[in-house]
Amino acid sequence: MDLAEYAKFQNLKSLAVAQGLLTPEEAQSVYLCLGESVQTFNDQPVHVKSVLTSLFAELLTAQIQQRGGEKNGRRISRQAYAARV
């Protein structure tokens, strides 16, 4: 992950909380895995990177749907999130 992707992920995570797609607790878990720098993410084990990358894709998809006029943003289920983390 590069710095631009890292910043985008952090922003999407924050927006997801504001929109009710993630709880504050879920966002905090993501933040802890992302860490305070790109290097923290890059040093994570492959399974953690895989989960975070999948979540990033879901958050990007939700943002695209909302920009396209979707009224109902897709909520990321707690079960799906818990199974990933």
N, C-alpha and C positions, 0 to 999 in steps of 0.2 A: 504494500500500500504506500502511496506517495502522500505528500503533505496535502495536496488538493483533495484527494479522496478522503483522507482523514478528517479534514475540516468539514467536508460535505456530510460525512457520516455523523459527526458530532452535531451538526445543525439539524439533520434529518431526525436524529434521536430526540433532540429537544422539541422539535415541531410535533413529533409523534406523541410526546407527553401532552403538549398543549391541546392536541386534537383528540386525545383519549385513545390513541392507538396503542400506547404503552403506558403502564403505570409508572409513577415515579420510582418505585422499587425496581422494576424491570430496567428502566433507563439507568439507574445507578449500577446495576449489574453489568450492563453494557459498557458504561463508563469505566468501571474497574477493569474490564477485559481490554478495552482500548488503551487505557492508561493515559498519561499526560503527554505522550509523544508518539510519533509514528513508530519509533523503535520498539516501544512496548508491544504494540500490535505485531510487528514483524518478528518479535521474539517469542510470541505465543506458540503453543503446540498446534499441529495441523488441525486437530479436531476443533479447537477453539476458533481458529481462523475460518474454518469451514462454516461454523455456526454464525459467526459475525458476518461473513460474506453473504450468507443466505438472508440474514436479517436486513443487511444493507440493500440487497436486491428487492426485498419486500417493501421496504420503506420507499425506495425509488419508484417502484410500481404504484404504490399508494399515492405518491406525490403526482405522478403522471396522470393517474385517473382523476385526481381532484382538479388538476389544471385543465383537464379535458371536459370538465363540466359534470363529472360524477357527483351526485348529491350525497351518496352514502359511501364514505371511505371504508375500506375493508379493515376491520379490526383484526389484529393479530391475536389469535387465541392464546390464552394463558397456557393451555395444555401444549400447544405447539412450541411456544416459547420455552416452557419448562423442559420439554423433551430435548430441546437443542442445547440448553445451558446446563 
